[in-house]
Amino acid sequence: MKITNDIGYEANKYIDKTTANQGVEADKKSIQNTGDVPKSDAVVNLSQASKEIQLAQKVIQETPDIRVEKVEDIKTQVDNNTYKIDYDKVAEKVVGTMFDDFA
């Protein structure tokens, strides 16, 4: 399994859509209420879902790609010839990945 900092096309599309729409709405209200052109320091309020996605992005970026403790434990098992492969679990993951690719 590969973990990347990319949260996915759909999430990015949602973030772009949400922030773009809210910025436009804030600008429209500013123009309607004051008649002035919006200033560059306009305040944009993000939806709760957008805030949660931003938090998830931050957590993903701060999470290390490699779990050092787990890698060291497996290395020790391999060195001691005690590492056991669960072939059924490997097969389940392979088949599950294939189904995910077709879905």
N, C-alpha and C positions, 0 to 999 in steps of 0.2 A: 504494500500500500504506500503510495507516495502522497505526502502532505505538502501542499504548496501554500504560498501566501495569497494566491488568487482565490477569492471566494466564489467565483463563478460568474458567468455571463449574465444570468437572470438577476442576480443580486446587484451587480453593477448597473444593469439597465434600470432596476428599481430605484437605486440611489440617484442616478442621473435624472430620472423622470421626476422623482420627488423633489429634489433640490431645485431643479429647473422650474417646475410648476409653482413652487412656493415663492421663489424669487420673483417670478412674473406677477403673481397675485399681490405680493407686498409692493411692488413697483406701481401696479395699477391703483391700489388704494392710496399710495402716496400722491400720485398725480391727481386722483379724484378729490382728495381732501384738501390739498394745498395748491394744486395747479402748478407746482414746481416739478422740475425734472428730478428723478430720484438721485440721491447722492451716493457716492461710492461706499459710504459707511452704513448702508441700509442694513437693518436687522432682519435676519431670516430665521423663522422658527421651524425646526424640523419635527416631523411626526415621530411618535414613539417607536414605530417600526424602523424608521431610518436611524434613529439614535441607537437602537439595539444592533443594527447591522454594523454601524461604525464601531461599536464596542467589540463586536465579534471580530471585526477586521484587526483591531488593535491587539486583542488577545492572540489571534493567530500569528501576527507579526512578532509578538514577544515570546511565543512558544518555540523552544529549540527544535530543530529538525531531527536531532538524534537524542535518544534517551540513553545517556552514557551508562547509567547503572545497569540497564537491561543488556546493553551490548557487552559490558564487562562480565556480567553473569553468564551470558551465553559463551563468551570466549573461554571462560574458566571451565565450563562444562565440556566444551569441545576439546580443550587441552587435556582434561582428565578422562576423556572417552566416556563421559556420562550423559552427553547430550542425546536425548531421544526425540526422534521426529514422530509427530502424530500424523500419520499418513491420511487418516480419515479427515482430519481438520484441514490439511492441505488440499485435499480433493474438494471439500466443501467450498473453500475459498476460490479455487479455480473455477468450479462450476458456477458459483455465485457471481463471479466477475464476468463470466461469459454471458449469463442472463442479464446482467446490468448493461452490457454492451448492446444487446439486442433490444432492450426496452427503450 
